[in-house]
Amino acid sequence: MHETVNVLTGSIANSWVWADGSPLWAGSSPFPNMCDIVASNEIGRKDVSAAQLSRMEADPGVRLFLGIQQRYGWGLYQKLFSYVMMNEIRDWSVYSEPLRSAILIWFLSYGANLTTTSTDELLLKEFNSALQSISGQVVPSSAYARARALFPRPDVPRLY
């Protein structure tokens, strides 16, 4: 399942932060590992899901993506992937870190409708807490602001 997720996301764009050695993510694979847990449970393999959860529950990135999936469901990830395709991001490596992760966080925040003043940096704080544990690094608010400026409405393709 893990590799299927990597192939799926790779067919959308290359160099996802969770798969291609981003220094912020320390080479971890939290999104595919989260998918292993949730998808195996959803197809009735609770034993596989429980084993994967037991193996990965201490990973802060897996906990982050699992919490997001539990709160917002698969629909939020569907929006993320659609925003990436709509904005013709084919290779994430054209954005250096921390901007690359900031764009991902902004797309998720936008998709979850967390764009009001009181909620705008909610996911950024959650991501930064996980990233601090993973690599000792964070996405600064300035990078997040730049992501928002680059893609003010991720659901509307940019005019280049």
C-alpha positions in Angstrom: 0.0 0.0 0.0 2.8 2.3 0.9 4.4 2.1 -2.5 1.0 2.4 -4.2 0.6 5.8 -2.5 4.1 6.8 -3.6 3.2 5.9 -7.2 -0.1 7.7 -7.0 1.4 10.9 -5.6 4.4 10.6 -7.9 2.0 10.5 -10.9 0.7 13.9 -9.8 4.0 15.5 -9.1 7.6 14.6 -8.2 9.5 15.5 -5.0 6.7 15.5 -2.5 8.0 16.7 0.9 7.2 13.4 2.5 9.0 11.3 -0.1 12.1 13.0 -1.5 14.5 13.9 1.2 13.3 17.3 2.3 15.6 18.3 5.1 12.6 19.5 7.1 11.1 15.9 7.0 14.5 14.2 7.5 13.7 11.7 4.7 10.6 10.3 6.4 7.4 9.1 4.7 4.6 10.2 7.0 1.9 10.5 4.4 2.3 7.0 2.9 2.6 5.5 6.3 -0.6 7.2 7.4 -2.3 5.8 4.3 -1.1 2.3 5.2 -2.9 2.6 8.6 -6.2 4.2 7.4 -6.6 2.4 4.1 -5.9 -1.1 5.4 -8.4 -0.5 8.2 -11.0 0.7 5.7 -10.7 -2.4 3.5 -11.2 -4.6 6.6 -7.6 -5.5 7.4 -7.7 -4.2 11.0 -4.9 -6.5 11.9 -2.6 -4.9 9.3 -3.8 -1.4 10.3 -3.1 -2.1 14.0 0.4 -3.5 13.2 1.3 -0.5 11.1 -0.1 1.9 13.7 1.9 0.1 16.4 5.0 0.4 14.3 4.5 4.1 13.4 2.5 5.7 16.2 5.6 7.4 17.7 6.4 9.1 14.4 5.3 12.8 14.7 4.7 13.1 11.0 2.5 10.1 10.8 0.6 11.4 13.8 0.2 14.7 12.1 -1.2 13.3 8.8 -3.3 10.8 10.7 -4.9 13.6 12.8 -5.6 15.6 9.7 -7.2 12.6 8.0 -9.3 11.8 11.0 -10.5 15.4 11.3 -11.1 16.2 7.6 -11.3 12.8 5.9 -9.9 11.9 2.5 -11.7 14.9 0.9 -9.0 17.3 2.2 -6.3 15.2 0.5 -8.3 15.0 -2.6 -8.4 18.9 -2.6 -4.7 19.0 -2.0 -4.0 16.8 -5.1 -6.5 18.8 -7.2 -4.9 22.1 -6.2 -1.4 20.7 -7.2 -2.7 19.6 -10.6 -4.8 22.7 -11.1 -1.7 24.9 -10.5 0.4 22.7 -12.7 2.9 21.7 -10.0 4.7 18.8 -11.6 7.9 18.9 -9.6 7.9 20.2 -6.0 11.7 20.5 -6.2 11.3 23.8 -8.1 10.4 25.2 -4.7 13.2 25.2 -2.1 12.4 24.5 1.5 10.8 25.8 3.6 8.6 27.2 0.8 7.8 23.7 -0.5 6.4 22.6 2.8 4.7 26.0 3.3 2.8 25.6 0.0 1.6 22.1 1.0 0.5 23.5 4.4 -1.3 26.4 2.7 -3.1 24.1 0.2 -4.3 21.9 3.1 -5.3 25.0 5.2 -7.2 26.4 2.2 -8.9 23.1 1.5 -10.0 22.8 5.1 -11.3 26.4 5.0 -8.9 27.5 7.7 -8.3 30.9 6.2 -9.8 33.3 8.7 -7.6 35.4 10.8 -8.2 33.2 13.9 -7.5 29.9 12.1 -5.1 30.9 9.4 -1.9 29.4 10.9 -3.6 26.5 12.7 -2.2 23.8 10.5 1.1 25.7 10.3 1.5 25.4 14.1 0.6 21.7 13.9 3.1 21.1 11.1 5.8 23.0 12.9 5.3 21.1 16.1 5.8 17.8 14.1 8.7 19.2 12.1 10.4 20.4 15.3 10.3 16.9 16.6 11.4 15.4 13.2 14.3 17.6 12.2 14.5 20.5 14.7 13.4 22.8 11.9 10.2 24.7 11.2 8.4 26.5 8.4 8.6 30.3 9.3 5.5 32.4 9.0 7.3 34.4 6.3 7.5 31.3 4.1 3.9 30.6 4.7 3.0 34.2 3.8 5.0 33.7 0.6 3.1 30.5 -0.2 -0.2 32.4 0.2 1.0 35.2 -2.0 2.1 32.7 -4.7 -1.2 30.9 -4.6 -3.8 33.2 -3.2 -6.6 30.9 -4.3 -5.3 27.4 -4.9 -8.7 26.4 -6.4 -8.1 28.9 -9.2 -5.2 28.2 -11.6 -2.5 30.9 -11.6 -1.9 32.9 -14.6 1.8 32.8 -15.3 
